Amino acid sequence: MGNLSSLVPPDDRTRLLLALKPFLSPKRAPYMDSAINILRFASIGKIGKDLKLF
């Protein structure tokens, strides 16, 4: 399947989370990664619905 970030261009929400990530503690950074991945998966679902794949 490859890298998820190459499939979906970043939207404004994803760019905001990526901009905030350097200011997080190392303990909280993995949670931000999870949030970013959830947004990307949601974007893939929307693209699939728009293309009537689902």
VOPADREN-96461 format. One record per atom (N, C-alpha, C, O): residue number from 1; residue in three letters; atom name; x, y, z. Coordinates in nm, 4 decimals. Example, Ala and Ser with C-alpha at 12.3 -4.5 7.8 and 13.67 -1.06 7.14 Angstrom:
BEGIN
<atom 1,"ala","N",<1.3190,-0.5690,0.7800>>;
<atom 1,"ala","CA",<1.2300,-0.4500,0.7800>>;
<atom 1,"ala","C",<1.3200,-0.3300,0.7800>>;
<atom 1,"ala","O",<1.4236,-0.3319,0.8465>>;
<atom 2,"ser","N",<1.2850,-0.2250,0.7080>>;
<atom 2,"ser","CA",<1.3670,-0.1060,0.7140>>;
<atom 2,"ser","C",<1.2900,0.0030,0.7870>>;
<atom 2,"ser","O",<1.3409,0.1138,0.8039>>;
***
This chain:
BEGIN
<atom 1,"met","N",<0.0820,-0.1187,0.0000>>;
<atom 1,"met","CA",<0.0000,0.0000,0.0000>>;
<atom 1,"met","C",<0.0864,0.1252,0.0000>>;
<atom 1,"met","O",<0.0496,0.2249,-0.0622>>;
<atom 2,"gly","N",<0.1968,0.1226,0.0661>>;
<atom 2,"gly","CA",<0.2851,0.2378,0.0644>>;
<atom 2,"gly","C",<0.2585,0.3335,0.1786>>;
<atom 2,"gly","O",<0.1892,0.3016,0.2752>>;
<atom 3,"asn","N",<0.3151,0.4501,0.1646>>;
<atom 3,"asn","CA",<0.3050,0.5515,0.2682>>;
<atom 3,"asn","C",<0.1709,0.6243,0.2590>>;
<atom 3,"asn","O",<0.1316,0.6703,0.1518>>;
<atom 4,"leu","N",<0.1026,0.6340,0.3702>>;
<atom 4,"leu","CA",<-0.0288,0.6973,0.3724>>;
<atom 4,"leu","C",<-0.0211,0.8449,0.3368>>;
<atom 4,"leu","O",<-0.1111,0.8964,0.2705>>;
<atom 5,"ser","N",<0.0829,0.9133,0.3786>>;
<atom 5,"ser","CA",<0.0930,1.0564,0.3505>>;
<atom 5,"ser","C",<0.1097,1.0848,0.2016>>;
<atom 5,"ser","O",<0.0791,1.1950,0.1559>>;
<atom 6,"ser","N",<0.1574,0.9876,0.1263>>;
<atom 6,"ser","CA",<0.1708,1.0086,-0.0175>>;
<atom 6,"ser","C",<0.0366,0.9916,-0.0897>>;
<atom 6,"ser","O",<0.0199,1.0405,-0.2014>>;
<atom 7,"leu","N",<-0.0581,0.9231,-0.0272>>;
<atom 7,"leu","CA",<-0.1888,0.9026,-0.0883>>;
<atom 7,"leu","C",<-0.2815,1.0218,-0.0715>>;
<atom 7,"leu","O",<-0.3619,1.0518,-0.1598>>;
<atom 8,"val","N",<-0.2703,1.0894,0.0415>>;
<atom 8,"val","CA",<-0.3624,1.1977,0.0749>>;
<atom 8,"val","C",<-0.2835,1.3259,0.0987>>;
<atom 8,"val","O",<-0.1986,1.3302,0.1877>>;
<atom 9,"pro","N",<-0.3099,1.4299,0.0210>>;
<atom 9,"pro","CA",<-0.2411,1.5564,0.0478>>;
<atom 9,"pro","C",<-0.2891,1.6146,0.1807>>;
<atom 9,"pro","O",<-0.4065,1.5996,0.2145>>;
<atom 10,"pro","N",<-0.2034,1.6790,0.2553>>;
<atom 10,"pro","CA",<-0.2448,1.7313,0.3865>>;
<atom 10,"pro","C",<-0.3471,1.8431,0.3719>>;
<atom 10,"pro","O",<-0.3348,1.9302,0.2858>>;
<atom 11,"asp","N",<-0.4487,1.8386,0.4581>>;
<atom 11,"asp","CA",<-0.5472,1.9456,0.4601>>;
<atom 11,"asp","C",<-0.5102,2.0433,0.5716>>;
<atom 11,"asp","O",<-0.4072,2.0271,0.6369>>;
<atom 12,"asp","N",<-0.5933,2.1437,0.5931>>;
<atom 12,"asp","CA",<-0.5621,2.2458,0.6936>>;
<atom 12,"asp","C",<-0.5520,2.1880,0.8344>>;
<atom 12,"asp","O",<-0.4652,2.2285,0.9118>>;
<atom 13,"arg","N",<-0.6398,2.0941,0.8683>>;
<atom 13,"arg","CA",<-0.6364,2.0349,1.0024>>;
<atom 13,"arg","C",<-0.5071,1.9572,1.0251>>;
<atom 13,"arg","O",<-0.4462,1.9660,1.1317>>;
<atom 14,"thr","N",<-0.4663,1.8821,0.9251>>;
<atom 14,"thr","CA",<-0.3437,1.8040,0.9369>>;
<atom 14,"thr","C",<-0.2222,1.8950,0.9468>>;
<atom 14,"thr","O",<-0.1323,1.8704,1.0272>>;
<atom 15,"arg","N",<-0.2194,2.0000,0.8655>>;
<atom 15,"arg","CA",<-0.1077,2.0944,0.8720>>;
<atom 15,"arg","C",<-0.0997,2.1620,1.0087>>;
<atom 15,"arg","O",<0.0099,2.1853,1.0595>>;
<atom 16,"leu","N",<-0.2152,2.1939,1.0690>>;
<atom 16,"leu","CA",<-0.2167,2.2544,1.2022>>;
<atom 16,"leu","C",<-0.1565,2.1596,1.3050>>;
<atom 16,"leu","O",<-0.0729,2.2000,1.3858>>;
<atom 17,"leu","N",<-0.1988,2.0332,1.3019>>;
<atom 17,"leu","CA",<-0.1448,1.9365,1.3973>>;
<atom 17,"leu","C",<0.0047,1.9156,1.3774>>;
<atom 17,"leu","O",<0.0790,1.9033,1.4748>>;
<atom 18,"leu","N",<0.0493,1.9117,1.2529>>;
<atom 18,"leu","CA",<0.1924,1.8962,1.2261>>;
<atom 18,"leu","C",<0.2715,2.0176,1.2747>>;
<atom 18,"leu","O",<0.3856,2.0035,1.3186>>;
<atom 19,"ala","N",<0.2118,2.1370,1.2672>>;
<atom 19,"ala","CA",<0.2794,2.2576,1.3142>>;
<atom 19,"ala","C",<0.2890,2.2604,1.4668>>;
<atom 19,"ala","O",<0.3851,2.3140,1.5220>>;
<atom 20,"leu","N",<0.1910,2.2036,1.5340>>;
<atom 20,"leu","CA",<0.1914,2.2025,1.6804>>;
<atom 20,"leu","C",<0.2791,2.0928,1.7400>>;
<atom 20,"leu","O",<0.3218,2.1030,1.8550>>;
<atom 21,"lys","N",<0.3056,1.9900,1.6640>>;
<atom 21,"lys","CA",<0.3776,1.8728,1.7145>>;
<atom 21,"lys","C",<0.5144,1.9051,1.7772>>;
<atom 21,"lys","O",<0.5471,1.8464,1.8804>>;
<atom 22,"pro","N",<0.5954,1.9952,1.7203>>;
<atom 22,"pro","CA",<0.7250,2.0220,1.7838>>;
<atom 22,"pro","C",<0.7149,2.0825,1.9242>>;
<atom 22,"pro","O",<0.8122,2.0796,1.9995>>;
<atom 23,"phe","N",<0.6007,2.1361,1.9594>>;
<atom 23,"phe","CA",<0.5826,2.1987,2.0895>>;
<atom 23,"phe","C",<0.5311,2.1026,2.1953>>;
<atom 23,"phe","O",<0.5154,2.1407,2.3113>>;
<atom 24,"leu","N",<0.5048,1.9792,2.1570>>;
<atom 24,"leu","CA",<0.4556,1.8797,2.2507>>;
<atom 24,"leu","C",<0.5709,1.8090,2.3209>>;
<atom 24,"leu","O",<0.6829,1.8019,2.2704>>;
<atom 25,"ser","N",<0.5396,1.7578,2.4374>>;
<atom 25,"ser","CA",<0.6391,1.6784,2.5081>>;
<atom 25,"ser","C",<0.6552,1.5444,2.4362>>;
<atom 25,"ser","O",<0.5641,1.5005,2.3660>>;
<atom 26,"pro","N",<0.7699,1.4796,2.4531>>;
<atom 26,"pro","CA",<0.7891,1.3484,2.3891>>;
<atom 26,"pro","C",<0.6839,1.2457,2.4315>>;
<atom 26,"pro","O",<0.6543,1.1521,2.3573>>;
<atom 27,"lys","N",<0.6283,1.2638,2.5502>>;
<atom 27,"lys","CA",<0.5262,1.1715,2.5983>>;
<atom 27,"lys","C",<0.3959,1.1872,2.5190>>;
<atom 27,"lys","O",<0.3242,1.0892,2.4985>>;
<atom 28,"arg","N",<0.3649,1.3085,2.4746>>;
<atom 28,"arg","CA",<0.2379,1.3339,2.4060>>;
<atom 28,"arg","C",<0.2491,1.3273,2.2532>>;
<atom 28,"arg","O",<0.1466,1.3203,2.1853>>;
<atom 29,"ala","N",<0.3678,1.3291,2.1987>>;
<atom 29,"ala","CA",<0.3869,1.3283,2.0534>>;
<atom 29,"ala","C",<0.3208,1.2075,1.9853>>;
<atom 29,"ala","O",<0.2623,1.2243,1.8783>>;
<atom 30,"pro","N",<0.3277,1.0878,2.0424>>;
<atom 30,"pro","CA",<0.2606,0.9749,1.9752>>;
<atom 30,"pro","C",<0.1093,0.9932,1.9620>>;
<atom 30,"pro","O",<0.0488,0.9435,1.8670>>;
<atom 31,"tyr","N",<0.0486,1.0639,2.0565>>;
<atom 31,"tyr","CA",<-0.0950,1.0903,2.0467>>;
<atom 31,"tyr","C",<-0.1252,1.1806,1.9277>>;
<atom 31,"tyr","O",<-0.2275,1.1648,1.8611>>;
<atom 32,"met","N",<-0.0363,1.2745,1.9018>>;
<atom 32,"met","CA",<-0.0545,1.3629,1.7870>>;
<atom 32,"met","C",<-0.0406,1.2832,1.6581>>;
<atom 32,"met","O",<-0.1155,1.3058,1.5631>>;
<atom 33,"asp","N",<0.0543,1.1903,1.6537>>;
<atom 33,"asp","CA",<0.0692,1.1045,1.5355>>;
<atom 33,"asp","C",<-0.0589,1.0248,1.5101>>;
<atom 33,"asp","O",<-0.1015,1.0094,1.3956>>;
<atom 34,"ser","N",<-0.1191,0.9750,1.6164>>;
<atom 34,"ser","CA",<-0.2442,0.8999,1.6023>>;
<atom 34,"ser","C",<-0.3555,0.9888,1.5482>>;
<atom 34,"ser","O",<-0.4319,0.9468,1.4612>>;
<atom 35,"ala","N",<-0.3650,1.1103,1.5988>>;
<atom 35,"ala","CA",<-0.4679,1.2032,1.5519>>;
<atom 35,"ala","C",<-0.4485,1.2368,1.4039>>;
<atom 35,"ala","O",<-0.5454,1.2452,1.3284>>;
<atom 36,"ile","N",<-0.3245,1.2556,1.3637>>;
<atom 36,"ile","CA",<-0.2944,1.2856,1.2239>>;
<atom 36,"ile","C",<-0.3331,1.1675,1.1349>>;
<atom 36,"ile","O",<-0.3907,1.1863,1.0278>>;
<atom 37,"asn","N",<-0.3014,1.0465,1.1794>>;
<atom 37,"asn","CA",<-0.3374,0.9278,1.1009>>;
<atom 37,"asn","C",<-0.4886,0.9113,1.0900>>;
<atom 37,"asn","O",<-0.5390,0.8714,0.9850>>;
<atom 38,"ile","N",<-0.5609,0.9413,1.1965>>;
<atom 38,"ile","CA",<-0.7071,0.9326,1.1919>>;
<atom 38,"ile","C",<-0.7622,1.0306,1.0893>>;
<atom 38,"ile","O",<-0.8517,0.9959,1.0122>>;
<atom 39,"leu","N",<-0.7094,1.1531,1.0877>>;
<atom 39,"leu","CA",<-0.7544,1.2513,0.9890>>;
<atom 39,"leu","C",<-0.7251,1.2043,0.8467>>;
<atom 39,"leu","O",<-0.8066,1.2235,0.7566>>;
<atom 40,"arg","N",<-0.6101,1.1435,0.8271>>;
<atom 40,"arg","CA",<-0.5747,1.0950,0.6931>>;
<atom 40,"arg","C",<-0.6649,0.9806,0.6495>>;
<atom 40,"arg","O",<-0.7072,0.9749,0.5340>>;
<atom 41,"phe","N",<-0.6946,0.8891,0.7423>>;
<atom 41,"phe","CA",<-0.7852,0.7796,0.7079>>;
<atom 41,"phe","C",<-0.9244,0.8324,0.6763>>;
<atom 41,"phe","O",<-0.9908,0.7824,0.5854>>;
<atom 42,"ala","N",<-0.9685,0.9322,0.7501>>;
<atom 42,"ala","CA",<-1.0995,0.9915,0.7230>>;
<atom 42,"ala","C",<-1.1007,1.0553,0.5846>>;
<atom 42,"ala","O",<-1.2012,1.0481,0.5138>>;
<atom 43,"ser","N",<-0.9906,1.1170,0.5462>>;
<atom 43,"ser","CA",<-0.9819,1.1780,0.4136>>;
<atom 43,"ser","C",<-0.9879,1.0723,0.3044>>;
<atom 43,"ser","O",<-1.0512,1.0929,0.2008>>;
<atom 44,"ile","N",<-0.9225,0.9599,0.3273>>;
<atom 44,"ile","CA",<-0.9267,0.8507,0.2292>>;
<atom 44,"ile","C",<-1.0695,0.7990,0.2159>>;
<atom 44,"ile","O",<-1.1147,0.7696,0.1052>>;
<atom 45,"gly","N",<-1.1408,0.7877,0.3276>>;
<atom 45,"gly","CA",<-1.2791,0.7435,0.3224>>;
<atom 45,"gly","C",<-1.3669,0.8390,0.2446>>;
<atom 45,"gly","O",<-1.4537,0.7961,0.1686>>;
<atom 46,"lys","N",<-1.3450,0.9681,0.2629>>;
<atom 46,"lys","CA",<-1.4234,1.0684,0.1899>>;
<atom 46,"lys","C",<-1.3941,1.0617,0.0404>>;
<atom 46,"lys","O",<-1.4855,1.0728,-0.0413>>;
<atom 47,"ile","N",<-1.2685,1.0438,0.0046>>;
<atom 47,"ile","CA",<-1.2315,1.0327,-0.1370>>;
<atom 47,"ile","C",<-1.2974,0.9083,-0.1972>>;
<atom 47,"ile","O",<-1.3512,0.9138,-0.3078>>;
<atom 48,"gly","N",<-1.2931,0.7966,-0.1247>>;
<atom 48,"gly","CA",<-1.3564,0.6749,-0.1737>>;
<atom 48,"gly","C",<-1.5056,0.6906,-0.1909>>;
<atom 48,"gly","O",<-1.5630,0.6398,-0.2872>>;
<atom 49,"lys","N",<-1.5689,0.7604,-0.0985>>;
<atom 49,"lys","CA",<-1.7137,0.7833,-0.1104>>;
<atom 49,"lys","C",<-1.7438,0.8731,-0.2288>>;
<atom 49,"lys","O",<-1.8394,0.8482,-0.3022>>;
<atom 50,"asp","N",<-1.6632,0.9783,-0.2491>>;
<atom 50,"asp","CA",<-1.6836,1.0679,-0.3624>>;
<atom 50,"asp","C",<-1.6674,0.9940,-0.4959>>;
<atom 50,"asp","O",<-1.7362,1.0248,-0.5932>>;
<atom 51,"leu","N",<-1.5771,0.8975,-0.4994>>;
<atom 51,"leu","CA",<-1.5559,0.8183,-0.6204>>;
<atom 51,"leu","C",<-1.6494,0.6989,-0.6304>>;
<atom 51,"leu","O",<-1.6421,0.6205,-0.7251>>;
<atom 52,"lys","N",<-1.7383,0.6856,-0.5305>>;
<atom 52,"lys","CA",<-1.8360,0.5764,-0.5231>>;
<atom 52,"lys","C",<-1.7685,0.4399,-0.5199>>;
<atom 52,"lys","O",<-1.8147,0.3443,-0.5822>>;
<atom 53,"leu","N",<-1.6571,0.4330,-0.4452>>;
<atom 53,"leu","CA",<-1.5897,0.3053,-0.4265>>;
<atom 53,"leu","C",<-1.6470,0.2292,-0.3077>>;
<atom 53,"leu","O",<-1.6336,0.1071,-0.2994>>;
<atom 54,"phe","N",<-1.7103,0.3008,-0.2163>>;
<atom 54,"phe","CA",<-1.7664,0.2390,-0.0954>>;
<atom 54,"phe","C",<-1.9160,0.2530,-0.0980>>;
<atom 54,"phe","O",<-1.9838,0.2079,-0.0057>>;
***
